Amino acid sequence: MIEASILENIKKYNQEHLLRYYETLSDEDKKKYEKQLEELDFTYVDLFNNKDNNCKEDKNVFEPLQAMKISEINQRKEEFKKAGIEALKKKKVGAVLLAGGQGTRLGFDKPKGMFNIGVNKQLYIFERLVSNIMDVVKETGEVVPLFIMTSEINDHDTREFFEQNNYFGYDKDSVFFFVQSMAPSISFDGKFYMTAKDKISLSPNGNGGWFTSLVKAGLMDKIKEIGIEWLNVFSVDNVLQRIANPEFVGATILSGYPSSSKVVKKADPHERVGVMCRKNGKPSIVEYYELTEDMANEKDENGELAYNYGVILNYMFNIEKLMEIAGNSLVTHMVEKKIPYIDQNGDEVKPDTPNGYKFETLILDMINMFDNCLVYEVERKNEFAPVKNKEGVDSIQTARELLLYNGVEI
């Protein structure tokens, strides 16, 4: 039976359509659906209703944020490496792989990490990333605890894939899976979508939800037990990225900053990447579509682009500081999407054009909640091979070419 408080919310938020098929469900399906309704956050409707106010332009002040350049990193390499190895040997560093997405844009209907990037042999994206972490394990003699964020869509497939492949040689007792929190989808007229008569439409709540999802999964106890003080968060997309490498870890710790971000020099002023900057005095990321023409072409005192360093979604965060900001709400972004749903007759509809909103939090907003961030430049051709598209820029082919350039057999 549906609780009175839920029925009250359904009426308050004009979501009566959620009960359209309730009486037609079996007793077992009713119980499952009741659980979904209990967990449904109706306040997303408030976000929808306030979207016009939320979309008003804030009077933000953007400023360039200088990077620690490769030349300086190389000069201090041994200093950084020593500090990093010391922290890694004491297990003060963990890694968080954001792997909640599917390989849809690659024409692949499984978790993106299961995609075979190889040509002459099998070489999965997950395998490449684990291999990169193994480099650090070999260098330090200590396993880096690895936390893998999946989604409800791909959790089973991801866990099974790691089991079937014996964790690609990694210590399975040092790998911890957790599921990303989900957010409902809403139509342009403010109604929650349903994908079946007993199922509300839900999707992952964006890469900014990684920490709250990790906490919700109860993994903070494991982090405290191990003694982890820093988390290196990285995306499944980039098959060349170095993870928890000692120089990056050491530079972050010695900087005294609570966060750091790996960056690469932009290929051109208008490259479609987010760029590190200061927003209203705090570190942030300005998206490529937010850059004005003046900002895109602005030069610093050395004649280089002022907004020159694109993020590659590889960050370090201090756990203590993360806990301090955990109670603060991240900005929730409403993104227009094509959302499959069932109509009033219960028939499935797959729209050809955007028909509603999904809700996402972004890691870039998390960066802005810290007072400082070390911007750490890495060599583009050695650490940036994203697999985002089937063809063209940042595609399967460009990633393969960069893997070959770096001596990786594919």
C-alpha positions as CSV (number, residue, x, y, z in Angstrom):
1,M,0.0,0.0,0.0
2,I,1.3,3.5,-0.9
3,E,2.0,5.6,2.2
4,A,-0.1,8.6,2.9
5,S,2.9,11.0,2.7
6,I,3.7,9.8,-0.9
7,L,0.1,10.2,-2.0
8,E,0.2,13.7,-0.5
9,N,3.3,14.5,-2.6
10,I,1.8,13.0,-5.7
11,K,-1.2,15.4,-5.3
12,K,0.9,18.4,-4.2
13,Y,3.2,18.1,-7.3
14,N,0.5,17.2,-9.8
15,Q,1.9,13.8,-10.6
16,E,-1.3,11.8,-10.4
17,H,-0.3,10.0,-13.7
18,L,2.2,8.0,-11.6
19,L,-0.7,6.0,-10.3
20,R,-2.3,5.4,-13.7
21,Y,-1.4,1.7,-13.8
22,Y,-0.9,0.9,-10.1
23,E,-4.1,-1.2,-9.7
24,T,-3.2,-3.3,-12.8
25,L,0.1,-4.5,-11.2
26,S,0.7,-7.8,-9.5
27,D,1.2,-7.7,-5.7
28,E,5.0,-8.3,-6.2
29,D,5.2,-5.5,-8.8
30,K,3.2,-3.2,-6.6
31,K,5.8,-3.6,-3.8
32,K,8.7,-2.8,-6.2
33,Y,6.9,0.2,-7.5
34,E,6.0,1.5,-4.0
35,K,9.7,1.4,-3.2
36,Q,10.5,3.5,-6.3
37,L,7.9,6.0,-5.1
38,E,9.3,6.1,-1.6
39,E,12.7,6.9,-3.0
40,L,11.5,9.5,-5.6
41,D,12.6,13.0,-4.8
42,F,9.6,15.2,-5.7
43,T,11.6,18.4,-5.2
44,Y,13.0,17.9,-8.7
45,V,9.6,19.4,-9.8
46,D,10.5,22.5,-7.8
47,L,13.8,22.8,-9.8
48,F,11.7,22.5,-13.0
49,N,9.3,25.1,-11.9
50,N,12.1,27.5,-11.0
51,K,14.1,26.8,-14.2
52,D,13.6,30.3,-15.6
53,N,15.1,31.9,-12.5
54,N,17.9,29.3,-12.4
55,C,18.8,30.0,-16.0
56,K,19.2,33.7,-15.5
57,E,22.8,34.7,-16.1
58,D,24.8,35.3,-12.9
59,K,27.2,38.2,-12.9
60,N,30.2,36.0,-12.7
61,V,33.7,37.3,-12.9
62,F,36.1,35.0,-14.7
63,E,39.9,35.3,-14.4
64,P,42.7,33.1,-15.8
65,L,44.3,30.5,-13.5
66,Q,47.9,29.8,-14.1
67,A,49.2,26.2,-14.4
68,M,52.2,24.5,-13.0
69,K,53.9,24.0,-16.3
70,I,55.7,20.8,-17.5
71,S,59.0,22.6,-17.4
72,E,58.6,23.4,-13.6
73,I,57.3,19.9,-12.9
74,N,60.4,18.4,-14.6
75,Q,62.7,20.6,-12.5
76,R,61.1,19.4,-9.3
77,K,60.3,15.9,-10.5
78,E,62.4,14.0,-8.0
79,E,61.0,16.1,-5.1
80,F,57.4,15.5,-6.2
81,K,58.1,11.8,-6.9
82,K,59.6,11.2,-3.4
83,A,56.6,12.8,-1.6
84,G,54.2,10.9,-3.8
85,I,55.8,7.5,-3.3
86,E,55.9,8.1,0.4
87,A,52.1,8.9,0.5
88,L,51.3,5.9,-1.8
89,K,53.3,3.5,0.3
90,K,51.4,4.6,3.4
91,K,48.1,4.0,1.4
92,K,47.1,7.6,1.8
93,V,45.8,7.7,-1.8
94,G,42.9,6.0,-3.4
95,A,41.6,6.1,-7.0
96,V,38.0,6.6,-8.1
97,L,37.0,5.4,-11.6
98,L,33.8,7.1,-12.9
99,A,32.4,4.3,-15.1
100,G,28.6,4.7,-15.0
101,G,28.1,5.3,-18.7
102,Q,27.3,3.1,-21.7
103,G,29.2,3.0,-25.0
104,T,26.2,4.2,-26.9
105,R,28.1,6.9,-28.9
106,L,30.6,4.2,-29.9
107,G,27.8,2.0,-31.3
108,F,28.2,-0.3,-28.3
109,D,25.4,-1.2,-26.0
110,K,27.5,-2.3,-23.0
111,P,29.5,-0.3,-20.4
112,K,32.0,1.9,-22.1
113,G,34.8,0.3,-20.2
114,M,34.1,-3.0,-21.8
115,F,34.7,-1.6,-25.3
116,N,37.6,-3.3,-27.2
117,I,40.0,-0.6,-28.3
118,G,42.4,-3.2,-29.7
119,V,42.9,-4.0,-33.4
120,N,45.1,-7.1,-33.6
121,K,44.2,-8.3,-30.1
122,Q,41.6,-7.8,-27.4
123,L,42.3,-4.7,-25.4
124,Y,39.5,-3.4,-23.3
125,I,39.2,0.2,-22.0
126,F,39.0,-1.1,-18.4
127,E,42.1,-3.2,-19.1
128,R,44.1,-0.2,-20.2
129,L,43.1,1.8,-17.2
130,V,43.9,-1.0,-14.8
131,S,47.3,-1.4,-16.5
132,N,48.0,2.3,-16.0
133,I,47.3,1.9,-12.2
134,M,49.5,-1.2,-12.1
135,D,52.4,0.9,-13.2
136,V,52.1,2.7,-9.9
137,V,51.7,-0.5,-8.0
138,K,54.9,-1.8,-9.5
139,E,56.8,1.4,-8.8
140,T,55.7,1.7,-5.1
141,G,55.1,-1.9,-4.1
142,E,51.7,-1.0,-2.7
143,V,48.3,-1.6,-4.2
144,V,46.2,1.6,-4.8
145,P,42.6,1.1,-3.5
146,L,40.3,1.4,-6.5
147,F,36.7,2.5,-6.1
148,I,34.6,2.0,-9.3
149,M,31.4,3.9,-9.7
150,T,28.9,2.1,-11.9
151,S,25.2,2.9,-12.6
152,E,22.0,1.0,-12.2
153,I,22.2,0.5,-15.9
154,N,25.6,-1.2,-16.1
155,D,26.5,-2.3,-12.5
156,H,25.8,-6.0,-13.1
157,D,27.7,-6.1,-16.4
158,T,30.7,-4.2,-15.0
159,R,31.1,-6.4,-11.9
160,E,30.7,-9.6,-14.0
161,F,33.2,-8.4,-16.6
162,F,35.9,-7.7,-13.9
163,E,35.2,-11.2,-12.4
164,Q,35.4,-12.9,-15.8
165,N,38.7,-11.2,-16.5
166,N,40.2,-11.8,-13.1
167,Y,40.3,-8.1,-12.5
168,F,43.0,-7.8,-15.2
169,G,45.6,-8.9,-12.6
170,Y,44.6,-6.3,-10.0
171,D,44.1,-7.3,-6.3
172,K,40.3,-7.9,-6.2
173,D,40.3,-7.3,-2.5
174,S,41.4,-3.7,-3.2
175,V,38.6,-3.0,-5.7
176,F,35.3,-1.6,-4.4
177,F,32.2,-1.1,-6.5
178,F,29.5,1.4,-5.8
179,V,26.4,2.6,-7.7
180,Q,25.9,6.1,-8.8
181,S,22.7,7.8,-7.5
182,M,19.9,8.3,-10.0
183,A,17.7,11.2,-10.8
184,P,14.3,11.2,-12.4
185,S,13.5,12.6,-15.9
186,I,10.8,15.1,-16.4
187,S,8.7,16.2,-19.4
188,F,8.5,19.8,-20.8
189,D,5.2,20.1,-19.0
190,G,6.6,19.1,-15.6
191,K,5.6,15.4,-15.4
192,F,7.9,12.6,-14.3
193,Y,8.3,10.2,-17.1
194,M,7.7,6.5,-16.7
195,T,9.4,3.8,-18.9
196,A,7.0,1.0,-17.9
197,K,3.8,0.6,-16.0
198,D,5.8,-0.2,-12.9
199,K,8.9,1.9,-13.5
200,I,9.8,5.6,-13.2
201,S,12.4,6.9,-15.7
202,L,15.7,7.4,-13.9
203,S,19.2,8.3,-15.2
204,P,22.7,8.8,-13.5
205,N,22.9,12.1,-11.7
206,G,26.0,13.4,-13.4
207,N,29.7,13.1,-12.6
208,G,29.4,15.6,-9.7
209,G,27.4,13.0,-7.8
210,W,30.4,10.6,-7.3
211,F,31.2,11.5,-3.7
212,T,27.7,11.5,-2.3
213,S,27.1,8.2,-4.1
214,L,30.3,6.8,-2.5
215,V,29.2,8.0,0.9
216,K,25.7,6.6,0.4
217,A,27.3,3.2,-0.4
218,G,28.9,3.2,3.0
219,L,32.5,3.2,1.6
220,M,33.7,6.1,3.9
221,D,34.2,3.4,6.6
222,K,36.5,1.5,4.3
223,I,38.4,4.7,3.4
224,K,38.9,5.6,7.0
225,E,39.9,2.0,7.8
226,I,42.6,2.0,5.1
227,G,43.7,5.5,6.1
228,I,43.1,7.2,2.7
229,E,43.6,11.0,2.8
230,W,43.4,11.7,-1.0
231,L,41.2,10.5,-3.8
232,N,42.3,10.6,-7.5
233,V,39.1,10.8,-9.5
234,F,39.2,10.0,-13.2
235,S,36.9,9.2,-16.1
236,V,36.6,6.0,-18.0
237,D,37.0,7.9,-21.3
238,N,40.7,8.5,-21.5
239,V,42.8,5.4,-22.2
240,L,46.2,7.1,-21.8
241,Q,45.7,8.9,-18.5
242,R,48.1,8.2,-15.6
243,I,46.3,7.5,-12.4
244,A,47.8,8.2,-8.9
245,N,51.2,8.6,-10.4
246,P,53.7,9.7,-7.8
247,E,54.7,13.1,-9.3
248,F,51.1,14.2,-9.5
249,V,50.3,13.0,-6.0
250,G,53.5,14.6,-4.6
251,A,53.0,17.9,-6.3
252,T,49.4,18.1,-5.0
253,I,50.4,17.3,-1.4
254,L,53.4,19.7,-1.4
255,S,51.3,22.5,-2.9
256,G,49.2,22.7,0.3
257,Y,46.1,22.9,-1.9
258,P,43.0,20.7,-1.2
259,S,42.5,19.8,-4.8
260,S,44.3,19.5,-8.1
261,S,43.5,19.0,-11.7
262,K,45.5,17.6,-14.6
263,V,45.3,19.8,-17.7
264,V,46.7,19.9,-21.3
265,K,47.4,22.8,-23.5
266,K,44.5,23.5,-25.8
267,A,45.0,22.5,-29.4
268,D,43.5,25.9,-30.5
269,P,41.7,28.8,-28.8
270,H,38.3,27.4,-29.6
271,E,38.9,23.7,-28.7
272,R,35.7,22.1,-27.2
273,V,37.2,21.5,-23.7
274,G,36.5,23.0,-20.3
275,V,39.3,25.4,-19.2
276,M,40.6,25.9,-15.7
277,C,40.0,29.5,-14.4
278,R,38.9,31.5,-11.4
279,K,35.2,32.3,-11.1
280,N,34.4,34.9,-8.5
281,G,37.8,34.4,-6.9
282,K,37.6,30.6,-6.6
283,P,39.0,27.9,-8.9
284,S,36.5,26.7,-11.5
285,I,36.1,25.4,-15.0
286,V,34.7,27.6,-17.8
287,E,33.1,25.5,-20.5
288,Y,34.1,26.1,-24.1
289,Y,30.7,27.5,-25.0
290,E,31.0,30.0,-22.1
291,L,34.2,31.5,-23.4
292,T,33.7,34.9,-25.1
293,E,35.7,35.7,-28.1
294,D,37.8,38.1,-26.0
295,M,38.5,35.4,-23.4
296,A,39.3,32.8,-26.0
297,N,42.0,35.0,-27.5
298,E,43.3,36.8,-24.4
299,K,47.1,36.5,-23.9
300,D,49.1,36.5,-20.7
301,E,52.4,38.3,-20.0
302,N,54.3,35.6,-21.9
303,G,52.2,36.0,-25.0
304,E,50.4,32.6,-24.5
305,L,46.7,32.1,-24.3
306,A,45.4,33.2,-20.9
307,Y,42.7,30.5,-20.9
308,N,45.0,27.8,-22.2
309,Y,44.6,24.7,-20.1
310,G,41.9,22.2,-20.8
311,V,40.8,19.7,-18.2
312,I,41.0,16.0,-18.8
313,L,38.8,14.9,-15.9
314,N,41.6,13.7,-13.7
315,Y,41.4,15.3,-10.2
316,M,42.8,14.9,-6.7
317,F,40.7,15.8,-3.7
318,N,41.5,15.9,0.0
319,I,39.1,13.7,1.9
320,E,38.9,16.0,4.9
321,K,38.0,18.9,2.7
322,L,35.5,16.8,0.8
323,M,33.7,16.0,4.0
324,E,33.6,19.7,4.9
325,I,31.8,20.5,1.6
326,A,29.6,17.4,1.5
327,G,26.7,19.1,3.2
328,N,26.7,21.8,0.6
329,S,24.4,21.3,-2.3
330,L,25.9,21.2,-5.8
331,V,24.2,23.1,-8.5
332,T,21.8,20.8,-10.4
333,H,21.8,21.3,-14.1
334,M,18.8,20.6,-16.3
335,V,19.8,19.2,-19.6
336,E,17.4,18.7,-22.6
337,K,17.4,15.1,-23.7
338,K,15.6,12.5,-25.8
339,I,13.8,10.4,-23.2
340,P,12.0,7.2,-24.0
341,Y,8.7,6.8,-22.1
342,I,5.3,5.2,-22.1
343,D,2.3,7.2,-23.1
344,Q,-1.2,7.3,-21.5
345,N,-2.0,4.0,-23.3
346,G,1.0,2.3,-21.9
347,D,2.8,2.2,-25.3
348,E,6.5,2.8,-25.5
349,V,7.6,6.0,-27.3
350,K,11.2,6.7,-28.5
351,P,11.4,10.4,-29.4
352,D,13.5,11.7,-32.3
353,T,14.0,15.1,-30.7
354,P,14.5,16.3,-27.1
355,N,11.3,15.9,-25.1
356,G,12.3,16.6,-21.6
357,Y,15.0,17.2,-19.0
358,K,17.5,15.1,-17.1
359,F,19.1,16.4,-14.0
360,E,22.9,16.3,-13.5
361,T,25.5,17.6,-11.0
362,L,28.9,18.3,-12.4
363,I,32.4,17.8,-11.0
364,L,33.3,21.3,-12.2
365,D,30.9,22.8,-9.6
366,M,32.7,20.7,-6.9
367,I,36.0,22.3,-7.9
368,N,34.5,25.7,-7.3
369,M,33.7,24.8,-3.7
370,F,37.4,24.6,-2.8
371,D,39.5,27.6,-2.1
372,N,42.5,26.5,-4.2
373,C,43.3,24.1,-6.9
374,L,46.7,23.1,-8.3
375,V,46.6,23.2,-12.1
376,Y,49.0,20.5,-13.2
377,E,50.1,20.4,-16.8
378,V,50.7,17.1,-18.5
379,E,51.9,16.3,-22.0
380,R,48.9,16.0,-24.2
381,K,50.2,13.3,-26.6
382,N,51.2,11.1,-23.6
383,E,48.2,11.5,-21.3
384,F,45.1,12.5,-23.3
385,A,43.5,9.9,-25.6
386,P,39.7,10.3,-25.0
387,V,37.3,7.8,-26.6
388,K,34.2,9.8,-26.9
389,N,33.0,9.4,-30.5
390,K,32.8,6.6,-33.1
391,E,34.5,8.7,-35.7
392,G,36.3,12.0,-36.1
393,V,37.7,14.0,-33.2
394,D,38.4,12.2,-29.9
395,S,37.3,8.9,-31.5
396,I,38.2,5.3,-31.5
397,Q,40.7,5.8,-34.3
398,T,42.4,8.8,-32.7
399,A,42.8,7.0,-29.4
400,R,44.3,4.0,-31.2
401,E,46.8,6.2,-33.0
402,L,47.9,7.7,-29.7
403,L,48.2,4.3,-28.0
404,L,50.5,3.2,-30.8
405,Y,52.5,6.5,-30.5
406,N,53.0,5.6,-26.8
407,G,54.2,2.1,-27.6
408,V,51.1,0.3,-26.5
409,E,50.4,-2.9,-28.5
410,I,46.8,-2.9,-29.9
